[in-house]
Amino acid sequence: MLLTKTKSCTRIGLVAVSILFSFVSPSAAQVFELESFTLDNGLEVVIIPNKRAPVVTQLLMYRVGAADEPWGKSGIAHFFEHLMFKATTNRKNGEFSDLVAAYGGRDNAFTARDYTGYYQTVANDQLGLIMELEADRMRNLLIDDDQIEPERGVILEERKSRTDNNPSQRLFEQAWAATFRNHPYGIPIIGWEHEIKQLSKQDLREFYDLWYAPNNAILVIGGDVEVEDVRKLAELHYGPLEPSSGINEHRERPQEPPQQSARRVVLVDEQVSTPFISVYQQVPSYASSKRQGKPELGYALTLLSEIISEGGRGFLYKDLVQEKELAVGAGSFYVDDSYDDTIFGFYVSVRSGIEPEATEEAMWKALLEFIEKGATQEQLDAAKQRLLDSVYLTRDNILSIPRIVGVAMATGSTLEEVQRWPDYIDAVTLEQVNEAAKLLTNRDIAVTSVLKRPETTK
């Protein structure tokens, strides 16, 4: 789900999640006209014309992420975020990025639980070059020990610096693991250290041959381009690539059983400066709510999170930060872009000198009072307007729209659903929002994570 450096995985803080997922959804696609077609080998192509500048972004999104890895072999999806910048049968190590940079462009990649994306932004007259480069590494990547072992070391160091040495990231990782004990969403995107160390060349080769194929990818082109030019270049560079015969039409993953009890994760670390509490509840995502016959539920949960957070200044903030002075930050988030059931969460950053448990109790009291009372029509209308206004914030970012479209399509949305997101948001009723809020009332099945400093001895 988030942009990273070429050699880094998708890692985000708990507070950043709340900000990002409050509006990262298919919304902004409605701002532009979209064109699409499918090549004979199954590659889906979406074109988003944007004539504001003579530049173009190519995003190749694969419908594979950390949740699609073989059991016991975590970290493979992220491993390829590193390996894909290595040598192919036609290019040397590092040549991909060197060529993009030589023409004044930039390239990067990101890994998530349900998808992996690779993108480049260059002058529009270099679209053919970046298509040639991207198509080459889709099927011609060299996977040998000379490329694998150096990157394994880089990844292990990355895990150490970004997660193992970071208390908030360790808590984040353990909270997801406690929430999803059967579903692979509980496995960290970067992978568990002991499993990263054991990944073999054969493991990587099998994963690449299966998933890195045109019939498992979405090519999104945004910028100053003509549709027919894109079509010709896509057919030239991607058209000859052979599809994979082993990709299932539907992802089959072990699902999470109903939660029967509360779970609590507590991490105590001297590095902690501000204690932090988050509460996770399992809820449907956009994609899974649609498969469950309740497509409106995902949109209602999006609006519920917006009502609660209100741009970081919602009722939790007003109650806990401004009035009771128990916290320095509070809000909610909804991870809407998952393929399977996902997380709706609340968080609070505890004010110095306050016992975390006292702030936690006050948070639950405020939440339950709000849910019992119900949101108002005024709150719902304001939330809708904020979300729809956020559409226009992305118009001048040449990567934002391709990314939003690619993520939505990689996690089960159709192009029509992407384009109609504002309509779906606008159609949500107050009754639907308040009904969705009832999913969050049972504290006895919530997953609570607490980050705090060691207690001092008096």
Stockholm file with secondary structure:
# STOCKHOLM 1.0

chainA/1-458         MLLTKTKSCTRIGLVAVSILFSFVSPSAAQVFELESFTLDNGLEVVIIPNKRAPVVTQLLMYRVGAADEPWGKSGIAHFFEHLMFKATTNRKNGEFSDLVAAYGGRDNAFTARDYTGYYQTVANDQLGLIMELEADRMRNLLIDDDQIEPERGVILEERKSRTDNNPSQRLFEQAWAATFRNHPYGIPIIGWEHEIKQLSKQDLREFYDLWYAPNNAILVIGGDVEVEDVRKLAELHYGPLEPSSGINEHRERPQEPPQQSARRVVLVDEQVSTPFISVYQQVPSYASSKRQGKPELGYALTLLSEIISEGGRGFLYKDLVQEKELAVGAGSFYVDDSYDDTIFGFYVSVRSGIEPEATEEAMWKALLEFIEKGATQEQLDAAKQRLLDSVYLTRDNILSIPRIVGVAMATGSTLEEVQRWPDYIDAVTLEQVNEAAKLLTNRDIAVTSVLKRPETTK
#=GR chainA/1-458 SS CCCBCTTCCCCCCHHHHHHHHTTCSGGGGGGSCCEEEECTTSCEEEEEECTTSSEEEEEEEESCCGGGSCTTCTTHHHHHHHHTTSCBSSSCTTHHHHHHHHTTCEEEEEECSSCEEEEEEEEGGGHHHHHHHHHHHHHCBCCCHHHHHHHHHHHHHHHIIIIITCHHHHHHHHHHHHHCSSSGGGSCTTCCHHHHHHCCHHHHHHHHHHHSSGGGEEEEEEESCCHHHHHHHHHHHTTTSCCCSCCCSSCCCCCCCCCCSCEEEEEECTTCSSCEEEEEEEECCHHHHHHTTCHHHHHHHHHHHHHHHTTTTSHHIIIIIIISCCEEEEEEEECTTCSSCEEEEEEEEECTTSCHHHHHHHHHHHHHHHHHHCCCHHHHHHHHHHHHHHGGGGTTCTTHHHHHHHHHHHTTCCHHHHHTHHHHHHHCCHHHHHHHHGGGCCGGGCEEEEEECCCCCC
#=GC SS_cons         CCCBCTTCCCCCCHHHHHHHHTTCSGGGGGGSCCEEEECTTSCEEEEEECTTSSEEEEEEEESCCGGGSCTTCTTHHHHHHHHTTSCBSSSCTTHHHHHHHHTTCEEEEEECSSCEEEEEEEEGGGHHHHHHHHHHHHHCBCCCHHHHHHHHHHHHHHHIIIIITCHHHHHHHHHHHHHCSSSGGGSCTTCCHHHHHHCCHHHHHHHHHHHSSGGGEEEEEEESCCHHHHHHHHHHHTTTSCCCSCCCSSCCCCCCCCCCSCEEEEEECTTCSSCEEEEEEEECCHHHHHHTTCHHHHHHHHHHHHHHHTTTTSHHIIIIIIISCCEEEEEEEECTTCSSCEEEEEEEEECTTSCHHHHHHHHHHHHHHHHHHCCCHHHHHHHHHHHHHHGGGGTTCTTHHHHHHHHHHHTTCCHHHHHTHHHHHHHCCHHHHHHHHGGGCCGGGCEEEEEECCCCCC
//
